[in-house]
Amino acid sequence: MHVPRAAALRRLALLLLTTSVLPAALPAQDAVATERRLAGATDAEVRAFELEVMEKVADLALVPPTLNTSPLPEYDYDRLDYGMTIGVAGTPKGRLWACWVAGGDSPEAYFVLATSDDRGETWSKPRLVLDSHSENLPRDRSILVGNLWTDPTGRLWLFFDQSMDMFDGRAGVWATVCDNPDGDAPQWSPPRRIWHGVTLNKPTVLADGQWMLPVSLDQRGGFGPFRGCFPELDPHRGANVFVSADEGRTWERRGNAVFPNPDWHEHMVVERNDESLWMLARTSKGIMESRSTDGGETWSEPTASAIRHPVARFHIRRLQSGRLLLIKHGDRIDAHAGRVQLSAWLSADDGATWEGGLVLDERKGVSYPDGFQAADGTIFISYDRERSALGEILLARFTEEDVLAGKLVDPDSRLKLLISRPLGLKAKAPGQD
């Protein structure tokens, strides 16, 4: 859309006034040169300058965040007013770690983590917080997307993104690793940036021992004032996969799939018995899938999945039995009624057919499942309920036998266990994020 020159200059003036990093980006001795550059500038030249400034603002997301291991009382439950689940993981000695988003599904987002030492029956107060907001910044700096994962050596990984605003066109996947997640005083490594984009779901350990990490670089580009930033990344936008052959010390981008109607991707990768890779991704039209037969370097043209699911996160994972576990909405594989009736399914033929249908939570406003299987075979799934109105983070604990029976048959299985509930909620109408 053509922007009249007067409007473009007004927009530039507002940008200069509201972007406090500009003086650092443009020292006094350069101000005259910049003024000369913009004198008589065309609309396109003004827009190019705006993008330069906003990309400089986005560089603030490259600053490593501080890990707050003593978050109380500032981040106690009576100070929290939102809850969106990120994930859950188990440690070698059986401790559970859960992570969720506080602040909002918005630029105000930050991470909160708590633990359970009784298989999810009770939970600690917040033990770790990642909050990179600062009143010194010209815009919000958010931590919104990530996951928890226990690697084959027993180390606990926390993957998280950091971006200016909701998405500045680049963002970045970071990781911090805990070598003693069962300890009284867990020690986390300094955050390390892996690449651009975001990671919502856990890595997959491939048959050859390599780790494959799903990394989404949004195909839509930056949001709001960051629209158009970092065009050099456009060839890499899509559902990327990264691999590590040295237990996470280094990661290498292998390839990506580009999906029509993109909507955050939130992709997951399963290695099938024929050694092909099966990628499922979220789009605005539902789940779509792609396949790779060369280890993830190239991917087939995406097609609609037979798994019917709303525009929301799902969860798929290989279990110890060899079956695939799927957590989706609806009491049928080929149907759903929105973010309601969260259910568990099993497949013994690499996703060709599904059986079970254990309903984990029949209520409305339940979403965003993530989980893992413990060494004893128990499956743990975390999810959220009514993020803004209730902010509940919940846990389901069950077995494959429960799923196949369509009901709880194991006496130790439990549904709707409460991980956290923010107590600082203001009165809000129920809704879905």
N, C-alpha and C positions, 0 to 999 in steps of 0.2 A: 504494500500500500504506500502510495506517495505521501510523504510528510512535508507540508509547506515549510519553506526555509525558516520563517519566523517561529513556527512551532518547534522546529528542530533546535533552534538556538535557545528558546525558552527551556526546553528539556535539558539541554547541555548546561545551562546556567543552574538549574535545579540540581543536576548531578554534581556540579562543582561545589555547590553549597552543602550538600548532604553527604558527600563522600570524604570522610575525615582523613583517609589515607592519601588523598591526592597530593597534599604538600610534600609528603615523603617521596611520592612517585615523581613529582615535578619540583625539584629544588628551585630556589628563588632565581638562580642564575639561568634556569631553563624557561622561566615563565615568559620572558620576552620572546624567546624563540617559539614557544607554544602559541603565544598570542599572534605572532606573525603567521604561523602555520594555519591558524584558524581564520585569519582575516580573509574574507572573501571566499571561505570554504563552501563547497557544495554540500547539499544534504548528505550525499554519500560519504563525503570526507568527514563531516560532523559525526555521522554514525560510526565510522571507523574509529574516531577518537573515543567515542563513548565505549566501544567494545574494548579498546586498550585499557581504559580506566577500570571497567568492570572485571576484566581479567586480572588486573592488579589487585582488586578487592578480593577476587577468588583465591589469590595466593595466600590470604590469611588462613585458609583451610589447610595449608601445608605445614602449619605450626603444630608440632606434636601436642596432644592434649595431656593434661595431668590426670593420673590415676588417683582418685580419692579413696584411700583405704580406711579412712576414719570419717565416714559421712554423717554420723549422728552428732547432734540432733537436727542439723540443717535439712537432712533428707529423710527424716523419720516419716512414718506413714501419715501422721497428722499434717505433714507439709506437702504431701503428694495429692494430685487431683486428676490423674489420668492413668490409664493402663493399657498398653498394647504389647502382646507377647512378642519376644524375640526368639527364645529357645530354652532348652533344658538339656543338661548333659550329666552323666554319672562318672564318678572317679573310681580308681582301682579299689578303694576300700568301701565304696558304696555311698559316699556322700552325693547328694544331688545339688547342682548349681542351676539356678534359673535366672534369666535376664529378661527385662522388659523395658519398654519405652515409657518414660514419664514426660510431662510437659505438653505433649500433643503429637498427633500425626501431622507435624508442621515444623516450621523453622525453630520452634521452641523446644524441640525434642532433645532428650538426653537419656543415658542408660542407667539402670539400677539393677544390682545383682544381690541375691540372697541365697541361703543354703538350707538344706534339710539333712539331718542325720538319722531320720526314722522313716525313710522311704516315702517322703512326701506328706506324712501325717501332720507335721508342724514345721514351721519355717522361721528362720532367723529374721531379725530386722535387717535392713540394707547393710551389706558388708563392703560393697564396692560401687562407686558412682563414677561415670564418665560424663562430665558436663563441661563443654568447652565454650559456653556463653561468656561474654564479657561486655560490660557496659562501655568499654573503651572502643568497641568495634562499631563501624558504620552500619552493619547489618548483622542479623543473627547468624551464628555459626552452630550448625546442628550436628548431632550424632543420632541417626534415625534408623539405620539398617545394619544388621549383623547377625551373628549366631555364636553359640557355644559348641565346642567339639572336643572330645577326648580322643587324642590320637593313639595309634597302636602302642606307643611307648608309655602311655599313661599320663602324658602332659595334657593340661587343659588349655585350649585355645579360646580366646575371645576375639572374634572378627568384628570389626565395626567400620562404618563409613564416617567421613567427616566432610562437610560441605558448607558453603555459605548459602544461606536461605534453604529452601527445600532441595534444590539441585542447581548448582552453578555451572552445569555443562561439563564438569570434569570430576568433581568430588574426589574420592579416593578410598581404597580398601586398606585398612590398617589391621594389625594383629598384635596382641600382647599374649604372652604364654606364661602359665603358672606351673612350675615344676613340683610344687607341694600342695595340690588342691585339697588334700585331706588334713592339712596342718591347722594348728590353732591360729597361726599368723601366715596365711598364704602370701607368697612373694610373686609379684608379677614383673615380667620383663618390660623394659622401656618400649612404648609403642613403636612399631615399625611399619612404614607405608609400603604396601606390596605393589599397587598399581592404581590406576584411575578406576572410577565406577563404584559399585557397591556389591556386597555379598550378603545375601539373606539366608542361604541354606548351607548345610554342612558339606564338607568335601566327601568325595567317594574314594575309597582305597581300591585301586584296580588290581587285577589278578597278578600283574607283574610287579606289584609293590609300590608303584607310583601313586601319589595323591593327586586327585583332580578337584580343583576348586572352581565353582561357578561364579563368574564375575559379570555383572550386568553394567554395561555402559549405555545409558538410556538413548534410544534411537531418536527421541524427540528433541534432544539438545537441552540447553539450559532453560530454566523457567523464569518468567517475569523479566526483570532487568538484565538477566544473564542470557536471554535468548540471543543466539548467534555467536556466543563465545566459544572459543576453542574449535574452530572448524577443522583444524588439522587432525582432530580425533575422529572425524566423521567416518573414515574407512574402517575404524575399529568399533563403531557403535553396534550393539547387538548383545546377544547372549554368549559371552565369551567363556572359554574354559582355559584355566591355567593348570600347569602340572609341576610337581616337585618330585625329584628323584633323590633328594637328600634330606628327607624328613623335615621339610619346611624351611630349611636354611635359605634356599633360593627357589623362586617360582618363575616359570617361563610361560608366556602366552602361546597357546597351541593353535587356536582357531575360534571361530564363532559362527553362530546361526543368526540370521536376520529374519524376524517374524513380522508378518503383516499385522496391522492394528495393535502395535506394541502397548503394553500397560505394565511397566516395571519389570517384566520378564519373570523374576522370582523362580528361575529355572532350576531344575534338579536333573542329575544324570545318574542313570543306572547302567551298569555293565551287564549285558545279557550273557546267557550261557554260550552263545556262539561268538563271544568276545566283541560284538558290536556294542556301540554306545547308544542308549535311548535317552533323548532329552525331552522333557516335558516343560512347557513354559506357559505363563499366564499372559493372555491377551485380552483386549476389550471384547472379544467374541467368544471367550472361554479358553479352555486348554487346547494348545496346539503342540505338535510333536515333530521331532526331527531325528535322524539317525546318522551315525558315523561309523564307517568300517575301516577307517585309517587312524584310529586312536584319538580322534577329535580334531584333526587338521582341517577336514572338510565335512560339511553337513548337508543332508538331503534337503530338498525343498520342503518347508514345513507344511503339514497337513492337519486338518481338524482331528482331534482325538475322539475316540469312542467314549472316553470318560467325560461325562457332562458335569460341569462345575461352574459356579458363579464366578464373577470377576473378583477373585480372592486367592489367597495362598492355599496350597494343598501340601501334602507330604507323602513322599514315596521313598522306600528304603528296602534294601536286601536284608533279610533276617538270617539268623544262624542256621535255620532249617533249610535255607535255600529259597524259601518263598519270598515274594515281594509283599510288603505291607503298604497299603494305600489309606490315607486319611483324607476324606472328602466330605462334601455336603450332600445329603439325600439318602433315601433308603433304597436306591437303585443306582447302578453304575451309569446308566444312560439317562438319569433324570436328577433334578434338584429343584428346590423351592427357595433358593437364595441362601443367605447366611444363617441357616437353621439346620438342625438335625445333623450334627457332626458325627460321622460314622467311620468304622474301621473295616477294611477288606483285605483279603489275602489272595494271592495268585501263585499257583504252582507251575505255571507254564509261561513265565516271563511276561505276564500282562495280557495274554490272549483271552483269558477268562478270569473271572473273580468270584469268590465265594465268601460267605460270612455276612457282613453287614451289621456288626455290633454298634449300636447307637451309643456314642459317648456322652452326648448332651443334646437333648431334643429341643432346647429352647432357642428363641430368636436371638440374634446378635452375637452368636458364638463364631469365632473365626481364628485363622492364622495358626494352624497346628504345626508343631515341630516336636521331634522326639528322638528316642534311641532305644536300643534293646540292651539290657544289662546282661552280665555274664551268666546269670541263672535263668535267662530266658524271659524275664519280665520286661514288658514294654511300657515305657513312660512317654506320655504325650502331654505337652503343655499347649494352652490356647487361651484366648481372652473372651470376655463377655461384656457387651455394652461399654465400650472403651471410655466414652465421655460421661455417660450417665452413672455407671457403676465402677468401671475401671478394674474389674476382677481379672486376675490371672489365675487360671485353674489347671488342675492336673488330673489325668486319667492313668490308672495303673492296672494293667490287664495282661493276659497271655494269649498266645495263638489259639489255644483251646477255647477261650472265651469268644474270640472272633468267629471261629467256625461254628460254635453253638448259637451265636447271635444273642448271647446273654452271659452274665458272669457266672462261671461254674467253679472258678478257683476261689477258695475261701479268703485268700489274701488280696484279691482284686478289689479296687475301689474306683468310683467315678466321682467327679465334681469336687475333688479335694481343692481347698483354697490355698493358693500360693501367696497371694497378696491382694489387698483391697485398699486403695487410697482413701484416707479419712478426711482429706481436705477438699473434697468435692463440693463444688457449688451446685445449686439446683439447675439441672440440665435436662432437657427432654431426651428420652431414649432415641438412639439412632445408630447407624452403621457408618464406620469410617471406611 
